[in-house]
Amino acid sequence: MAVLTDRPAAPVARRADRGPRARVNRILGYAVLIAFGLVFLYPFVIQLGNSLKTEPDAAANPLSPIPDPLTLAGFERIFAGTNFPLWLGNSLLVTVLVTLGRVFFDSLAGYALARLRFRGRAGLFAAVIAVMAVPGVVLLIPKFLVLKQLGLYDSYAGLVVPLLADAAGVFIMKQFFESVPVSVEEAARIDGAGVFRTFWSVVLPMARPALITLTILSFQGSWNEFPHSLVSVQDPDLFTLPRGLADLVSGSLGKGTQYPLKLGAALLATIPVAVLFVIFQRYFVRGANEGADKG
Amino acid sequence: MATEALRAPATTPVRPPRRRRGGVRGNENVAGWLFVAPVIVILGLFLLLPILMALWVSLTDWNGQGSPFTGDVPFVGGKNYSRLFTEDGLDRRDFMTSIRNNMYYVGIVVPVQTVLALGLALVVNNRMLKGKGFFRSAFYFPSVTSSVAISVVFLFLFANSGAVNKLLGLLGVDGPEWFADSRGVLHLLFGAVGVDTPPGALTSGGPFGLTWWDWLAGPSVAMVSIISLVIWTTSGTFMLMFLAALQNVPVALDEASTLDGASRWQRFRHVTLPLIKPTTFLVLTLGLIGSWQVFDQVYVMSQGDPAKTTLTPAYLSYRTAFRDFDYGAGAAISFVLFLIIILLTLLQRRVMADRDEPRRARWWRRRVPEGS
């Protein structure tokens, strides 16, 4: 999109580029970019640097990104002294199941709301919009109550099942399916394919961009999910990464410093989403370039 | 399991005549409901039903023992709510303190993150700069990371001899003990102009069990560190929204107003800003809704301390239920918070709609004849 709007503007932009005033503006622009770039990225640099420091070094020189001496002691203690591997396993399991569930159920519902004509569809869609407006944090006690009542409290099912569908995902998929031309699926339907078959083997393969978006959102959302695990489990064996991290900082290990260990654990918990983020960015840049080439 | 259920209507031969009468769309009624069934069950069971259950619990004195839906649990009616508003006591003081804290939090976070997001979007959208893609990603990255992991990093940054205080030290400023400092920023400002002891008129009374002096405390120093964390993590998302809106502003319009002799500020104020108004509205609304929900950061960084100055309604509701085992009062706080968020959303929507229409009309009336 950026490329599309940049192109027609090029001649005018070149004219505006000239002159000392434009140069001052450009230098100012870069100064702002770099200053804020530091504000937004330096905390991560500090995090990485200090996770590789000794405790006295981290306490004495928190601002310096360079460990002196460099040590892996913090990371060794993460794996030897905490339940980190367990939290990691739980987080992976929950994230994979929740992502699969959301992608499948949200696309089913999104497709039905976009394309299938059934009684009550308009009302259902209004309900989805209404549900999107419900603030998640007021659901802490309600969720706990229903999980207790259903006997799902303190179980993997309690961690996973309530997150298996989300209104925002349904909304995204509905918007996407509405943009797909009807003719393709009508052809499949006339050829005798049933509703599910048409959806599964004709419509869904065309929805790749929306599916990738939803996968990314679901993965990121459930990997980082904290309040839900707080009210659905209390058994330390069922802790996910954010829950374990929170426990590490405020809970059983107490408020003692141990900063290299805590920063290292937080860093490891951030890496999967960071990797996803890099891929996700590339994906969108590529998409934008393809659009520009066609246009 | 769901797959089998869904396939059933499509493949099992129903009575042929009926099927033919319905044509291609004949079985859509059944299929439609089957397709949405999993989502209805999950959202109904874990979102709507629990809200009703919590509404019931907010009217009882349930302490977490046994089921709240048996006759043994004492029904107290609106008492949990009146404890928050009309009965003087610790419950009301804590609740009102949390409301005060969150009001200052919203009052700073929403405007600052909106202005910062718009500013960053304008810079990143600048045609003359290179490497914008990298900076766009850099500004956005904090938004996608885990709130808990980031809170751990900021605990380190704002530690007593942490990076922030080291940085302030370089500038010759003696940084505070961030998470131990319960002094309100406004109180500190009053102190700076010589008002150290509160005037008697402000300490003798005030609404809802807090004195006027307490209401006027401002966010505490500890809260300021949480505020900076939140602004830092959310601005990137909102920047992307502004960026998308800015890229839809026709370049020709900008050029035309430049030729008309409009200054940079005039172009921004009278061309860009009106055109991105829907996005501004969206960013403000989402900011308002989100910042009344602050929970994770409080849980990890301060647990409501020091001196309850980082207590927010969301965290207070959690603490009341799960630490003090007063589930009724906790649920009541949740519902009040729910109401606050919904009311603010509706209010803001109306204000923006009222202001939006006449101004845009005026803008076009003024511009179109001049331009043509």
Interface residues (C-beta under 8 A of the other chain):
Chain A: M1 A2 T5 D6 P8 A9 V12 A13 A16 D17 A22 N25 R26 G29 Y30 V32 L33 F36 G37 V39 F40 L41 P43 F44 I46 Q47 N50 A59 A60 P62 L63 F104 F105 D106 L108 A109 Y111 A112 L113 L116 R117 F118 R119 G120 R121 L124 V131 A133 V134 P135 G136 V137 V138 L139 L140 I141 P142 K143 F144 L145 V146 K148 Q149 L150 V161 P162 L164 A165 A167 V170 E186 R189 I190 G194 V195 F196 R197 F199 Q220 W223 N224 F226 P227 L230 V231 L241 P242 R243 L245 A246 V249 S250 T257 Y259 K262 L263 A265 A266 L267 A269 T270 V273 A274 F277 Q281 V285
Chain B: A2 L6 R7 P9 A10 T11 V24 R25 N27 E28 N29 V30 A31 G32 W33 F35 V36 P38 V39 I40 I42 L43 L45 F46 L47 L48 L49 P50 I51 M53 A54 V57 S67 P68 F69 L120 V123 V124 N126 R127 M128 L129 G131 K132 G133 F134 F135 S137 A138 F139 F141 P142 V144 T145 S146 S147 V148 A149 I150 S151 V152 V153 F154 L155 F156 L157 A159 S161 G162 A163 K166 L167 W232 G236 A244 Q247 V251 E255 I289 W292 Q293 F295 D296 Y299 V300 Q303 A314 S317 Y318 A321 F322 Y327 G330 A331 S334 F335 L337 F338 I341 I342 T345
